Amino acid sequence: MIDNPLALICVIVAITALGFWLEERFSWARQISGSLLIIFFGAVLSNLDWVPIESPVYDAIWGPVTSLAIVWLLFGVRLADLRSVGPRMLLAFGLAVAGTCAGAFTAALALGEAFPSDAWKLGGVMTGTYAGGSLNFVAVGREVGLSGSLFTAAAASDNVLTALWMGATLMLPLWLKGFYPSRRQPKAVNGAQPRAANGAQPRAASGTQTTASLAGTWQAKPFDVLALMTLGLSLILAADAISTRMPAVPGVIWLTSLALIVGQIPAVRNLTGSLHMGLIALNLFFVVIGIASRISEILRVGIEVFYFTALVILVHGIVVYLGGRLLRLDVETLSVASQAAVGGPSTAMALAIARGWRELALPGIAVGLLGYAVGSYAGLAVAAALRSMLGG
């Protein structure tokens, strides 16, 4: 068994690197997602008893490393980019988030008996991930204390349903186009275009995009890396200090708010590499989640979690497409906004490019990045509401 802390760190980093390499190199890995592969590799090592189930190394990654991931990824959110999105895309994205919240409530109330003490946690986590992607899945899941086995089953269900919903949003515009008004061509304000992170222009390409490709090319600069580390650690300390004095508000809310505010400062925006560093830290956390998973537990809760997730997506889709029809929004904008909420900015861009809606690609990226900002708030709010209704 590998229980030496330094050797354990080496294994975790190597698994993370393998996941990134497979996702960049093979289309099948992109379909599965590197993050899910990383969870799977960690679970294999754990179930073979090659690594311990508990270690101070895991505690460090679960705590400060994951918090750093949240800060660095949120530094990539540009609130000013919303100027180029337009009211129709913003309205469609708001509808998508509302649909996700409605789906989480429906699933928790309909299937809550399968998870006597965890339905509210799952509802919050699914709200977070289908309003803002994996960043919020992790942030909300950690805050509500989702167990390792349930976390892995939820992550697997999330990836499967996200892929299925990508297929649905590719086909639904073709089938439903006659029932919706024609798309208006959006215009950029003052030529503004949303950027991926730290000034990098997002790459528009057909097919499935890796999350890393959204970040653009990274030329690592020692000062920028060190500055990002200093800022990240400082914000964690500040959020902890505020949370100690105001414990009624979850610590991740303070951390998210501070990161969003600091990330708008021009000097911070000019630092390169925050998205890349955040992705690395986030996937180190996924290795630990895999290690915490045991096959028997995953199989025990897996099918019920899949039904829960599917119901969230189903209600989301009904709210988006029915509500959008009532609001007279075009089906193309609705589909891209839905993908921005469910799959994040990269799948929103992929959908827009694959269907030839190139003018919707950059607005889709912008509201997808906005989802990074709002997902934790929405997820924790839904979790709190469900807990008061269902107990737990």
N, C-alpha and C positions, 0 to 999 in steps of 0.2 A: 504493500500500500504506500502511496505517495503522501506522506504526512509532513515532510519537511517544508516549512513555510516558503522558503525561496524556490524549492522545486515545484510547489503547488502554484505559486505565482507564475512560474515559467509555463506550466501546463495550461493555465487559464488564458494566458496571453497567446500561446500557440493555437489553442482552439479558436480564439477570436480571429486570429490571422487566417486560419484555415477557412472559416466561414466567409470572410471578406473575399478571399481568393476564389473560392468556389462560385460565389455570387457574381463576381466580375467576369469569370472565365466561361461559365456554362449557363445556357438558357434554362435548363431544368432547375438549376439552383436558384435562378432569379424568380422562377415561378413559385418555388417553395418559400423563398426568402432566406437570406443568409442568417438572419436572427433566429429563425426557427431551427435551422440546421445547427446553429451554435447551442441552442437549448438541448437539442437531441444528442449532440456529442457529449455535453456535460452529463446528461442523464445516463448515457451508456457507461461512462467512467464510474458513475456513482453506483449503478446497479451491478456492475462487475466487481464492486468493492476495491477499485483501484485508487480511489480518493476517499478521504473521510467525509462523513456527513456534516460534521461541524468543524470549524477552524476559525481562528482570529482573522485569517486572510479573508474569509467570506464576510465576516462582520465589517471589515474595513470597506469592502466593495459595496455591500448592502447600504452602508451609511454614507460616508463622505464622497466616495467615488460616484455613486449614483446621484447624489446631490450636485456634484460638479457637472455631470452629464446634463441635468436639467438646466442649470445656469448657462452652460455653453450653447446648448441647442436653442434656448430662448434668446440668446444674443443674436441669433440669425433672423429674428422676427423684425421686420421693418414696418412699423405702424404707418409710416408716411406712404408706403406703397398702396395703401387703400385708396388713395386719390385716383389711381389709374384703374380701379376695379369697376366702378360704376354701380349705381343703385340696384340694378336688376340682379347682378351677381351677388351683391351683398344680401339682398332680400332672399335669393335662392339659397344661399349658404345659411342664413338664419333659419330658414324653413328646414334645412337638412339637420341642423343641430336640434331644433325643436322635435323633429321626427325621431331622432335618436333618443332624446329624453323620454318621449312618449313610448317608444319601444322598450326602453329599460323598465319603466313603470309597469307596462303590460306584462313583460316577461317575468318580473319579480312577483307580481300578484298572481299570475297564472301558474307559474312553476315553482313558487317559493317553497312548497312543501318538500321538494327534492333537496333543498338546501336550508334546513331549519334555522341555522345561525349565520348563513353566508349569502342569502339572497340579496340583501342590501349591499353587500360588498361587490357581488357580481354586477348588480345594476349600476353601481357607481363606476366600476372599472370599464364596463362596456360603453357607458356614456362617455367616459374620457377618451377611449380609443376610437370611437366612431364620431367624435367631435374634433379630435385633434391628433390621432395617430398613436404610435407606440410610446412616444415620450410621455403622454398622459396616461396610457395604460400602466406604465411603470410607476409614475408619480402617485396616481390614485391607489393602485394596488399596494404599494408600500405603506401609504398613509392609513389605509383601512385594515391592514394586516392580513391580506389574502395569503393563504397557505401555499407552500411550494407546489404540491400536487395539483391544487385547484388552479394555481397560476399557470402551470404548464398546460393543463387541459384547456383553459380559457385562451391561452396564446395560440394553441393549435387550432381551436375552433375559429378564433379571430382570423387566422391566416387563410383557412379554407373558405370561410364565408366572404372574406375580402376578395379572394380570387373569383368566387362565383358571382359576386356583385359587380366585379369588373366586367365579366361577360354580359351580365344583365344590362349594364349601362351602355355597353357597346350596341346591343340589339334593340333595346326599348325605344330609342329615338327613331329607329326605322319603322317600328310597328305603330308607334303612337303619334308620329309627326302630324298626321291629318287632324288630330284633335287639339292641337296647340297652335298659337299664333306664330308667324314667321319670326325668325331671329333678327333683332336689330344689331347692326354692326357697331360694337363699342369703339369709342375713341379715347386714346390716351390723353391725359391732361398734361399739357406742356411737354409732350413727348416722354413723360415719365414711364418707366418700365420697372416692374418689380424685380428685385435681385434675389438670388438664392441665399447667400450669407456672406457677410463681410465684403460686399461689393462684387461678388462673382456673378456673372451672368449665367442663368440656367441654360443648359444645353437642350435644345429641342431635337428630339430624335424619335423615330418610330419604334414601336415595340415596348416591351417591359423595361422600365428604368430601374437601376439599382438606386437605393437611397443615397449612396455616396456620390453618384453621378450628378445629383442635384446640387452638390456643393461646388462643382467646378474643380479646376486644377488648384492644388494647394502647394505653394512654394513656402515651406516652413521657414520662419524667421525666429531666431532664438529670443529676441526681445518680445515679439508678439506672443509666443508660447508662454514665456514666463509671466508676461503681463496678464494673460488670460487665466493662468493658474492663480496668480495673486488676487485678481478680481473675484474669481470663483470662490476661493477660500474665504475671502473677506465677506462676501455676501452670505455665505453659509453661517459664518459667525454672527453676522448682523441679524439674520433671520432667527437663529437660535436665541439670541438675546431678546429680541422682540417677543418671540413666542413664549419665553419664560415669564415675561411681564404680562402678556395677554394670552393666556393659554386657551381661551375660548375659541380662538381662530387657529386652525391647523397650521403647523409650521410650513408645509409645502406651499400654502397660499402666500405667506410672507416671502418665501424664497422666490416663487413665481413672479410676484409683483415687483420685488426689487430687481430681479433679472430683466424684466421687461422695461423698467424705467431706465436702468443703467445702460441697457442695450441700445437705447435711442441716442445716447451721447455720441457726437461725431467721432471723438477720439477712440471710443470703444468700437464703433462701427468700422473704423479703419484697420483694426487688428485682424489679421488673417488667420483662419484655421479654427474658428470656434465650432463650426458645424462638424468638421472632421474629428476634432478632439471629443466633442460630445457623442458622436457616433461610436467612437472607440470605447469610451467609458460606459456607454449604455450597453454595449454588447459584452463587455466584461461582466456586467450584472446579469446578462442572460445566461452566461456560463454557470454562474452561481445558482440561478433558478433551476437550470437543468440538473445540477448536482443535488439540489434539494428534493428532486422528484424521484419517486419510486413507482415502478410500473404498475404494481397492484393498485396503488391509490389513483393513478391516472385513469386506469381502466374502470375503476369503481365509479368515478365521477364524470368520465369523458362524454358519454352519450347524452346525459342530462345537460351538461354544459353546452354541447352542440345544439340541442333543442332551444336552450335559453338564448344563445347567440343568434340562431336563425330567426327566432321570433322578434328579437330586437331589430334585425335587418329588414324583416318583412314589414313591420309597422313603420320603420323609417321610410321604406320605399313608398308605402301607401300615402303617408303624410306628404312626402316630397312631390310625387306626381299628381296626386289629387289636389293637394293644396296649391301647387303651382298652376294647375289648370284653372282653379277658381281665381287665382291672382293674375291670370293671363300672362304667365311667364312662358318663354319658349322652352321646348323640351331639351334642346342642346345645352342651354345654360343650366337647367335643372340637373342634367346628368353630370356635367362637370362639377357643379357645386356639391352634388351628392358624393362624387368620388373624392373631392377635396376633404370632405368630412370623414368618410369611411376609410379611404386608403391613404390620404395625405397628399401633399403637393406633387409628389412624383407620379402617382397614378392619375391625378387630375390632368397633369401635363400629357401623360401617355395617351389618355383617352382623347383629349382634344386633338393631338397630332394624328393619332390613328384614324380618326373620323374626318380629318381635314378641316377642323375648326380652329385653325391656327390663331385666329384673333381671340380665342378663349383660353389659349394655353397660359399666357402670363397672368391674366386675372385668376385663373384656376390655381396657379402657384401662390398668388398673393393671399387668397382666402384659405388655402391649405396651410400656409404659414400662420395666418390668423388663428387657425384651429389649434396650432401648438400653444397659442396664448390662452385661449378660452377653455380648452379641454379639461384642465385640472379643476377650474372653478365649477364648470358644469358637472363634472363627475362627482366631486365632493358634495355639491349641493343635492344632487339626486340621491347619493348614498345616505346623506343625513335625513332627507325626507323619507326614504324608504325604511331607514332604521326606526324612525319614530312611528311609522305605520305598522311595520312587521315585527319590531323588536330584534334583539340579537346583540 
